[in-house]
Amino acid sequence: MDRTVTVVPEAGLHARPAATFVETASEYDATVTISPADGDANPVDASSMLAVTGLGVKSGEDVRLVAEGDDAEAALDALEDVLSTPESG
């Protein structure tokens, strides 16, 4: 299963939004990867903080999520929610 999502938090996939994203990815029985939707970088493990922040994804950019496993659809739904929610505070 795969899905393309636009990153909404102002910080992009850095700091708090990245931590929430990685924490959420780790909660599901699924292997999830993330990459820029333009295909400029190889997919990385969505449960790795270093890998996710290393992508340098900014607010407004699209990412491609790919999930495999029993909870693949639920993981994609939850991760899309994280990426589509503006950062509070």
Biopython code that builds the backbone (N, CA, C, O; Angstrom):
import numpy as np
from Bio.PDB.StructureBuilder import StructureBuilder

atoms = [
    (1, "MET", "N", (0.850, -1.180, 0.000)),
    (1, "MET", "CA", (0.000, 0.000, 0.000)),
    (1, "MET", "C", (0.892, 1.237, 0.000)),
    (1, "MET", "O", (1.918, 1.276, 0.678)),
    (2, "ASP", "N", (0.496, 2.226, -0.751)),
    (2, "ASP", "CA", (1.257, 3.467, -0.712)),
    (2, "ASP", "C", (0.301, 4.646, -0.783)),
    (2, "ASP", "O", (-0.844, 4.522, -1.218)),
    (3, "ARG", "N", (0.799, 5.781, -0.349)),
    (3, "ARG", "CA", (-0.012, 6.991, -0.298)),
    (3, "ARG", "C", (0.909, 8.207, -0.405)),
    (3, "ARG", "O", (2.003, 8.215, 0.159)),
    (4, "THR", "N", (0.465, 9.220, -1.124)),
    (4, "THR", "CA", (1.201, 10.481, -1.203)),
    (4, "THR", "C", (0.485, 11.504, -0.329)),
    (4, "THR", "O", (-0.728, 11.689, -0.427)),
    (5, "VAL", "N", (1.263, 12.166, 0.530)),
    (5, "VAL", "CA", (0.700, 13.093, 1.517)),
    (5, "VAL", "C", (1.488, 14.392, 1.483)),
    (5, "VAL", "O", (2.709, 14.377, 1.334)),
    (6, "THR", "N", (0.793, 15.519, 1.622)),
    (6, "THR", "CA", (1.453, 16.827, 1.733)),
    (6, "THR", "C", (1.732, 17.111, 3.203)),
    (6, "THR", "O", (0.848, 16.984, 4.050)),
    (7, "VAL", "N", (2.975, 17.498, 3.498)),
    (7, "VAL", "CA", (3.390, 17.800, 4.874)),
    (7, "VAL", "C", (2.877, 19.176, 5.261)),
    (7, "VAL", "O", (3.189, 20.165, 4.598)),
    (8, "VAL", "N", (2.081, 19.247, 6.342)),
    (8, "VAL", "CA", (1.453, 20.487, 6.771)),
    (8, "VAL", "C", (2.218, 21.228, 7.885)),
    (8, "VAL", "O", (2.310, 22.454, 7.824)),
    (9, "PRO", "N", (2.771, 20.537, 8.902)),
    (9, "PRO", "CA", (3.427, 21.281, 9.993)),
    (9, "PRO", "C", (4.482, 22.253, 9.474)),
    (9, "PRO", "O", (5.250, 21.933, 8.566)),
    (10, "GLU", "N", (4.505, 23.454, 10.070)),
    (10, "GLU", "CA", (5.441, 24.494, 9.620)),
    (10, "GLU", "C", (6.893, 24.052, 9.679)),
    (10, "GLU", "O", (7.706, 24.472, 8.857)),
    (11, "ALA", "N", (7.224, 23.200, 10.653)),
    (11, "ALA", "CA", (8.607, 22.738, 10.808)),
    (11, "ALA", "C", (8.963, 21.648, 9.806)),
    (11, "ALA", "O", (10.109, 21.203, 9.754)),
    (12, "GLY", "N", (7.984, 21.214, 9.007)),
    (12, "GLY", "CA", (8.238, 20.097, 8.099)),
    (12, "GLY", "C", (8.440, 18.834, 8.918)),
    (12, "GLY", "O", (7.814, 18.660, 9.964)),
    (13, "LEU", "N", (9.311, 17.955, 8.447)),
    (13, "LEU", "CA", (9.587, 16.731, 9.208)),
    (13, "LEU", "C", (10.855, 16.910, 10.036)),
    (13, "LEU", "O", (11.845, 16.205, 9.840)),
    (14, "HIS", "N", (10.810, 17.851, 10.954)),
    (14, "HIS", "CA", (11.910, 18.122, 11.872)),
    (14, "HIS", "C", (11.333, 18.295, 13.265)),
    (14, "HIS", "O", (10.140, 18.553, 13.422)),
    (15, "ALA", "N", (12.164, 18.154, 14.259)),
    (15, "ALA", "CA", (11.799, 18.393, 15.649)),
    (15, "ALA", "C", (10.550, 17.619, 16.076)),
    (15, "ALA", "O", (10.462, 16.407, 15.881)),
    (16, "ARG", "N", (9.597, 18.331, 16.654)),
    (16, "ARG", "CA", (8.411, 17.684, 17.224)),
    (16, "ARG", "C", (7.584, 16.906, 16.193)),
    (16, "ARG", "O", (7.205, 15.770, 16.476)),
    (17, "PRO", "N", (7.286, 17.462, 15.011)),
    (17, "PRO", "CA", (6.506, 16.677, 14.036)),
    (17, "PRO", "C", (7.210, 15.374, 13.639)),
    (17, "PRO", "O", (6.552, 14.347, 13.465)),
    (18, "ALA", "N", (8.519, 15.406, 13.495)),
    (18, "ALA", "CA", (9.252, 14.186, 13.132)),
    (18, "ALA", "C", (9.193, 13.171, 14.260)),
    (18, "ALA", "O", (9.031, 11.976, 14.011)),
    (19, "ALA", "N", (9.322, 13.632, 15.496)),
    (19, "ALA", "CA", (9.255, 12.724, 16.644)),
    (19, "ALA", "C", (7.885, 12.059, 16.724)),
    (19, "ALA", "O", (7.793, 10.860, 16.984)),
    (20, "THR", "N", (6.830, 12.823, 16.504)),
    (20, "THR", "CA", (5.473, 12.271, 16.520)),
    (20, "THR", "C", (5.296, 11.279, 15.387)),
    (20, "THR", "O", (4.692, 10.222, 15.574)),
    (21, "PHE", "N", (5.815, 11.606, 14.221)),
    (21, "PHE", "CA", (5.716, 10.738, 13.050)),
    (21, "PHE", "C", (6.404, 9.392, 13.313)),
    (21, "PHE", "O", (5.824, 8.333, 13.071)),
    (22, "VAL", "N", (7.638, 9.445, 13.806)),
    (22, "VAL", "CA", (8.418, 8.231, 14.072)),
    (22, "VAL", "C", (7.750, 7.389, 15.157)),
    (22, "VAL", "O", (7.664, 6.167, 15.033)),
    (23, "GLU", "N", (7.277, 8.042, 16.219)),
    (23, "GLU", "CA", (6.592, 7.343, 17.307)),
    (23, "GLU", "C", (5.339, 6.628, 16.781)),
    (23, "GLU", "O", (5.076, 5.480, 17.139)),
    (24, "THR", "N", (4.582, 7.309, 15.943)),
    (24, "THR", "CA", (3.369, 6.731, 15.365)),
    (24, "THR", "C", (3.709, 5.546, 14.459)),
    (24, "THR", "O", (3.038, 4.515, 14.515)),
    (25, "ALA", "N", (4.729, 5.682, 13.638)),
    (25, "ALA", "CA", (5.130, 4.600, 12.728)),
    (25, "ALA", "C", (5.511, 3.343, 13.502)),
    (25, "ALA", "O", (5.286, 2.226, 13.036)),
    (26, "SER", "N", (6.086, 3.530, 14.676)),
    (26, "SER", "CA", (6.549, 2.398, 15.482)),
    (26, "SER", "C", (5.417, 1.657, 16.187)),
    (26, "SER", "O", (5.627, 0.552, 16.687)),
    (27, "GLU", "N", (4.234, 2.239, 16.236)),
    (27, "GLU", "CA", (3.118, 1.657, 16.970)),
    (27, "GLU", "C", (2.378, 0.563, 16.196)),
    (27, "GLU", "O", (1.532, -0.125, 16.768)),
    (28, "TYR", "N", (2.676, 0.395, 14.928)),
    (28, "TYR", "CA", (1.905, -0.520, 14.085)),
    (28, "TYR", "C", (2.720, -1.727, 13.651)),
    (28, "TYR", "O", (3.943, -1.662, 13.528)),
    (29, "ASP", "N", (2.012, -2.839, 13.419)),
    (29, "ASP", "CA", (2.631, -4.051, 12.921)),
    (29, "ASP", "C", (2.728, -3.930, 11.397)),
    (29, "ASP", "O", (2.031, -4.612, 10.646)),
    (30, "ALA", "N", (3.617, -3.036, 10.980)),
    (30, "ALA", "CA", (3.813, -2.774, 9.556)),
    (30, "ALA", "C", (5.203, -2.179, 9.360)),
    (30, "ALA", "O", (5.730, -1.479, 10.223)),
    (31, "THR", "N", (5.771, -2.476, 8.214)),
    (31, "THR", "CA", (7.036, -1.852, 7.834)),
    (31, "THR", "C", (6.679, -0.665, 6.955)),
    (31, "THR", "O", (6.046, -0.822, 5.911)),
    (32, "VAL", "N", (7.093, 0.536, 7.387)),
    (32, "VAL", "CA", (6.729, 1.751, 6.663)),
    (32, "VAL", "C", (7.987, 2.479, 6.222)),
    (32, "VAL", "O", (8.931, 2.644, 6.995)),
    (33, "THR", "N", (7.987, 2.914, 4.958)),
    (33, "THR", "CA", (9.075, 3.759, 4.475)),
    (33, "THR", "C", (8.496, 5.081, 4.007)),
    (33, "THR", "O", (7.315, 5.184, 3.673)),
    (34, "ILE", "N", (9.354, 6.086, 3.992)),
    (34, "ILE", "CA", (8.953, 7.424, 3.545)),
    (34, "ILE", "C", (10.027, 7.960, 2.612)),
    (34, "ILE", "O", (11.219, 7.729, 2.812)),
    (35, "SER", "N", (9.581, 8.677, 1.593)),
    (35, "SER", "CA", (10.507, 9.315, 0.659)),
    (35, "SER", "C", (9.829, 10.535, 0.061)),
    (35, "SER", "O", (8.601, 10.614, 0.045)),
    (36, "PRO", "N", (10.621, 11.500, -0.436)),
    (36, "PRO", "CA", (10.006, 12.616, -1.144)),
    (36, "PRO", "C", (9.227, 12.084, -2.347)),
    (36, "PRO", "O", (9.691, 11.171, -3.030)),
    (37, "ALA", "N", (8.067, 12.638, -2.605)),
    (37, "ALA", "CA", (7.213, 12.160, -3.692)),
    (37, "ALA", "C", (7.849, 12.370, -5.064)),
    (37, "ALA", "O", (7.476, 11.698, -6.026)),
    (38, "ASP", "N", (8.803, 13.294, -5.162)),
    (38, "ASP", "CA", (9.439, 13.565, -6.451)),
    (38, "ASP", "C", (10.468, 12.493, -6.828)),
    (38, "ASP", "O", (11.001, 12.503, -7.937)),
    (39, "GLY", "N", (10.743, 11.567, -5.899)),
    (39, "GLY", "CA", (11.656, 10.474, -6.192)),
    (39, "GLY", "C", (13.121, 10.835, -6.151)),
    (39, "GLY", "O", (13.958, 10.060, -6.615)),
    (40, "ASP", "N", (13.458, 11.996, -5.605)),
    (40, "ASP", "CA", (14.857, 12.439, -5.566)),
    (40, "ASP", "C", (15.697, 11.719, -4.520)),
    (40, "ASP", "O", (16.925, 11.780, -4.578)),
    (41, "ALA", "N", (15.067, 11.037, -3.564)),
    (41, "ALA", "CA", (15.815, 10.336, -2.519)),
    (41, "ALA", "C", (15.248, 8.931, -2.353)),
    (41, "ALA", "O", (14.076, 8.680, -2.636)),
    (42, "ASN", "N", (16.091, 8.030, -1.893)),
    (42, "ASN", "CA", (15.646, 6.662, -1.640)),
    (42, "ASN", "C", (14.730, 6.625, -0.424)),
    (42, "ASN", "O", (14.892, 7.433, 0.490)),
    (43, "PRO", "N", (13.773, 5.704, -0.394)),
    (43, "PRO", "CA", (12.900, 5.568, 0.779)),
    (43, "PRO", "C", (13.715, 5.211, 2.019)),
    (43, "PRO", "O", (14.696, 4.472, 1.936)),
    (44, "VAL", "N", (13.298, 5.742, 3.168)),
    (44, "VAL", "CA", (13.965, 5.441, 4.434)),
    (44, "VAL", "C", (12.944, 4.871, 5.420)),
    (44, "VAL", "O", (11.736, 5.028, 5.241)),
    (45, "ASP", "N", (13.441, 4.221, 6.445)),
    (45, "ASP", "CA", (12.619, 3.620, 7.488)),
    (45, "ASP", "C", (11.881, 4.720, 8.262)),
    (45, "ASP", "O", (12.509, 5.606, 8.842)),
    (46, "ALA", "N", (10.548, 4.653, 8.266)),
    (46, "ALA", "CA", (9.744, 5.679, 8.931)),
    (46, "ALA", "C", (9.843, 5.624, 10.448)),
    (46, "ALA", "O", (9.403, 6.552, 11.126)),
    (47, "SER", "N", (10.415, 4.551, 10.993)),
    (47, "SER", "CA", (10.554, 4.461, 12.447)),
    (47, "SER", "C", (11.941, 4.903, 12.916)),
    (47, "SER", "O", (12.285, 4.714, 14.083)),
    (48, "SER", "N", (12.737, 5.485, 12.026)),
    (48, "SER", "CA", (14.076, 5.972, 12.370)),
    (48, "SER", "C", (14.104, 7.499, 12.352)),
    (48, "SER", "O", (13.988, 8.120, 11.295)),
    (49, "MET", "N", (14.259, 8.093, 13.531)),
    (49, "MET", "CA", (14.278, 9.562, 13.651)),
    (49, "MET", "C", (15.386, 10.162, 12.779)),
    (49, "MET", "O", (15.158, 11.150, 12.080)),
    (50, "LEU", "N", (16.566, 9.579, 12.818)),
    (50, "LEU", "CA", (17.696, 10.106, 12.047)),
    (50, "LEU", "C", (17.412, 10.053, 10.551)),
    (50, "LEU", "O", (17.697, 11.004, 9.824)),
    (51, "ALA", "N", (16.847, 8.934, 10.094)),
    (51, "ALA", "CA", (16.550, 8.782, 8.671)),
    (51, "ALA", "C", (15.467, 9.763, 8.226)),
    (51, "ALA", "O", (15.582, 10.387, 7.171)),
    (52, "VAL", "N", (14.416, 9.897, 9.034)),
    (52, "VAL", "CA", (13.295, 10.776, 8.673)),
    (52, "VAL", "C", (13.736, 12.234, 8.627)),
    (52, "VAL", "O", (13.433, 12.940, 7.666)),
    (53, "THR", "N", (14.448, 12.691, 9.653)),
    (53, "THR", "CA", (14.888, 14.087, 9.654)),
    (53, "THR", "C", (15.943, 14.326, 8.577)),
    (53, "THR", "O", (16.072, 15.438, 8.067)),
    (54, "GLY", "N", (16.694, 13.286, 8.235)),
    (54, "GLY", "CA", (17.725, 13.397, 7.199)),
    (54, "GLY", "C", (17.167, 13.660, 5.813)),
    (54, "GLY", "O", (17.891, 14.119, 4.929)),
    (55, "LEU", "N", (15.881, 13.373, 5.613)),
    (55, "LEU", "CA", (15.263, 13.647, 4.310)),
    (55, "LEU", "C", (15.134, 15.148, 4.056)),
    (55, "LEU", "O", (15.103, 15.579, 2.903)),
    (56, "GLY", "N", (15.059, 15.945, 5.120)),
    (56, "GLY", "CA", (14.951, 17.395, 4.958)),
    (56, "GLY", "C", (13.638, 17.851, 4.349)),
    (56, "GLY", "O", (13.607, 18.845, 3.623)),
    (57, "VAL", "N", (12.556, 17.143, 4.631)),
    (57, "VAL", "CA", (11.255, 17.488, 4.064)),
    (57, "VAL", "C", (10.705, 18.746, 4.729)),
    (57, "VAL", "O", (10.675, 18.858, 5.954)),
    (58, "LYS", "N", (10.272, 19.682, 3.899)),
    (58, "LYS", "CA", (9.756, 20.960, 4.398)),
    (58, "LYS", "C", (8.231, 21.000, 4.302)),
    (58, "LYS", "O", (7.614, 20.202, 3.596)),
    (59, "SER", "N", (7.649, 21.936, 5.020)),
    (59, "SER", "CA", (6.197, 22.131, 4.969)),
    (59, "SER", "C", (5.772, 22.430, 3.535)),
    (59, "SER", "O", (6.423, 23.201, 2.831)),
    (60, "GLY", "N", (4.668, 21.807, 3.112)),
    (60, "GLY", "CA", (4.152, 22.010, 1.770)),
    (60, "GLY", "C", (4.669, 21.017, 0.750)),
    (60, "GLY", "O", (4.158, 20.953, -0.368)),
    (61, "GLU", "N", (5.687, 20.233, 1.124)),
    (61, "GLU", "CA", (6.222, 19.238, 0.202)),
    (61, "GLU", "C", (5.429, 17.936, 0.324)),
    (61, "GLU", "O", (4.847, 17.642, 1.369)),
    (62, "ASP", "N", (5.418, 17.170, -0.756)),
    (62, "ASP", "CA", (4.726, 15.884, -0.767)),
    (62, "ASP", "C", (5.714, 14.764, -0.458)),
    (62, "ASP", "O", (6.864, 14.786, -0.899)),
    (63, "VAL", "N", (5.237, 13.785, 0.312)),
    (63, "VAL", "CA", (6.029, 12.599, 0.589)),
    (63, "VAL", "C", (5.233, 11.369, 0.169)),
    (63, "VAL", "O", (4.004, 11.400, 0.103)),
    (64, "ARG", "N", (5.946, 10.297, -0.111)),
    (64, "ARG", "CA", (5.308, 9.020, -0.453)),
    (64, "ARG", "C", (5.545, 8.055, 0.697)),
    (64, "ARG", "O", (6.685, 7.790, 1.079)),
    (65, "LEU", "N", (4.459, 7.539, 1.239)),
    (65, "LEU", "CA", (4.519, 6.547, 2.306)),
    (65, "LEU", "C", (4.197, 5.182, 1.710)),
    (65, "LEU", "O", (3.244, 5.045, 0.943)),
    (66, "VAL", "N", (4.983, 4.180, 2.058)),
    (66, "VAL", "CA", (4.725, 2.817, 1.622)),
    (66, "VAL", "C", (4.699, 1.935, 2.864)),
    (66, "VAL", "O", (5.626, 1.968, 3.673)),
    (67, "ALA", "N", (3.635, 1.144, 3.013)),
    (67, "ALA", "CA", (3.496, 0.281, 4.187)),
    (67, "ALA", "C", (3.188, -1.145, 3.760)),
    (67, "ALA", "O", (2.420, -1.383, 2.827)),
    (68, "GLU", "N", (3.805, -2.087, 4.463)),
    (68, "GLU", "CA", (3.546, -3.513, 4.256)),
    (68, "GLU", "C", (3.381, -4.150, 5.621)),
    (68, "GLU", "O", (4.113, -3.828, 6.557)),
    (69, "GLY", "N", (2.414, -5.058, 5.735)),
    (69, "GLY", "CA", (2.192, -5.760, 6.994)),
    (69, "GLY", "C", (0.735, -5.732, 7.387)),
    (69, "GLY", "O", (-0.096, -5.129, 6.708)),
    (70, "ASP", "N", (0.431, -6.398, 8.505)),
    (70, "ASP", "CA", (-0.954, -6.542, 8.965)),
    (70, "ASP", "C", (-1.651, -5.205, 9.193)),
    (70, "ASP", "O", (-2.840, -5.070, 8.906)),
    (71, "ASP", "N", (-0.922, -4.219, 9.706)),
    (71, "ASP", "CA", (-1.521, -2.921, 10.038)),
    (71, "ASP", "C", (-1.211, -1.845, 9.000)),
    (71, "ASP", "O", (-1.272, -0.657, 9.314)),
    (72, "ALA", "N", (-0.883, -2.236, 7.781)),
    (72, "ALA", "CA", (-0.428, -1.274, 6.771)),
    (72, "ALA", "C", (-1.409, -0.128, 6.568)),
    (72, "ALA", "O", (-1.010, 1.037, 6.592)),
    (73, "GLU", "N", (-2.683, -0.439, 6.367)),
    (73, "GLU", "CA", (-3.653, 0.621, 6.107)),
    (73, "GLU", "C", (-3.837, 1.525, 7.324)),
    (73, "GLU", "O", (-3.910, 2.747, 7.187)),
    (74, "ALA", "N", (-3.912, 0.929, 8.510)),
    (74, "ALA", "CA", (-4.066, 1.725, 9.731)),
    (74, "ALA", "C", (-2.844, 2.614, 9.952)),
    (74, "ALA", "O", (-2.976, 3.761, 10.379)),
    (75, "ALA", "N", (-1.661, 2.086, 9.661)),
    (75, "ALA", "CA", (-0.436, 2.877, 9.807)),
    (75, "ALA", "C", (-0.456, 4.063, 8.851)),
    (75, "ALA", "O", (-0.126, 5.181, 9.247)),
    (76, "LEU", "N", (-0.839, 3.832, 7.595)),
    (76, "LEU", "CA", (-0.905, 4.934, 6.627)),
    (76, "LEU", "C", (-1.924, 5.984, 7.056)),
    (76, "LEU", "O", (-1.669, 7.183, 6.938)),
    (77, "ASP", "N", (-3.073, 5.541, 7.552)),
    (77, "ASP", "CA", (-4.099, 6.489, 8.023)),
    (77, "ASP", "C", (-3.553, 7.356, 9.146)),
    (77, "ASP", "O", (-3.718, 8.576, 9.131)),
    (78, "ALA", "N", (-2.901, 6.724, 10.126)),
    (78, "ALA", "CA", (-2.380, 7.457, 11.285)),
    (78, "ALA", "C", (-1.254, 8.404, 10.888)),
    (78, "ALA", "O", (-1.188, 9.532, 11.375)),
    (79, "LEU", "N", (-0.373, 7.950, 10.009)),
    (79, "LEU", "CA", (0.750, 8.794, 9.585)),
    (79, "LEU", "C", (0.275, 9.952, 8.718)),
    (79, "LEU", "O", (0.814, 11.055, 8.802)),
    (80, "GLU", "N", (-0.729, 9.706, 7.887)),
    (80, "GLU", "CA", (-1.294, 10.802, 7.106)),
    (80, "GLU", "C", (-1.891, 11.856, 8.038)),
    (80, "GLU", "O", (-1.759, 13.055, 7.793)),
    (81, "ASP", "N", (-2.544, 11.405, 9.100)),
    (81, "ASP", "CA", (-3.116, 12.328, 10.077)),
    (81, "ASP", "C", (-2.031, 13.186, 10.729)),
    (81, "ASP", "O", (-2.206, 14.393, 10.897)),
    (82, "VAL", "N", (-0.902, 12.556, 11.098)),
    (82, "VAL", "CA", (0.216, 13.297, 11.700)),
    (82, "VAL", "C", (0.736, 14.353, 10.727)),
    (82, "VAL", "O", (0.962, 15.499, 11.118)),
    (83, "LEU", "N", (0.925, 13.976, 9.475)),
    (83, "LEU", "CA", (1.499, 14.891, 8.487)),
    (83, "LEU", "C", (0.525, 15.974, 8.044)),
    (83, "LEU", "O", (0.945, 17.024, 7.557)),
    (84, "SER", "N", (-0.778, 15.729, 8.209)),
    (84, "SER", "CA", (-1.795, 16.678, 7.744)),
    (84, "SER", "C", (-2.275, 17.629, 8.834)),
    (84, "SER", "O", (-3.110, 18.497, 8.579)),
    (85, "THR", "N", (-1.756, 17.472, 10.033)),
    (85, "THR", "CA", (-2.195, 18.292, 11.167)),
    (85, "THR", "C", (-1.171, 19.391, 11.437)),
    (85, "THR", "O", (0.004, 19.099, 11.655)),
    (86, "PRO", "N", (-1.610, 20.670, 11.425)),
    (86, "PRO", "CA", (-0.685, 21.752, 11.737)),
    (86, "PRO", "C", (-0.131, 21.582, 13.155)),
    (86, "PRO", "O", (-0.835, 21.134, 14.060)),
    (87, "GLU", "N", (1.131, 21.943, 13.328)),
    (87, "GLU", "CA", (1.764, 21.849, 14.644)),
    (87, "GLU", "C", (1.131, 22.853, 15.599)),
    (87, "GLU", "O", (0.936, 24.019, 15.254)),
    (88, "SER", "N", (0.815, 22.388, 16.796)),
    (88, "SER", "CA", (0.214, 23.296, 17.784)),
    (88, "SER", "C", (1.294, 23.830, 18.707)),
    (88, "SER", "O", (2.350, 23.222, 18.884)),
    (89, "GLY", "N", (1.001, 24.977, 19.286)),
    (89, "GLY", "CA", (1.942, 25.531, 20.254)),
    (89, "GLY", "C", (2.640, 26.671, 19.670)),
    (89, "GLY", "O", (3.482, 27.282, 20.328)),
]
sb = StructureBuilder()
sb.init_structure("model")
sb.init_model(0)
sb.init_chain("A")
sb.init_seg("    ")
for serial, (resi, resn, name, xyz) in enumerate(atoms, 1):
    if name == "N":
        sb.init_residue(resn, " ", resi, " ")
    sb.init_atom(name, np.array(xyz, "f"), 0.0, 1.0, " ", f" {name:<3s}", serial, name[0])
structure = sb.get_structure()
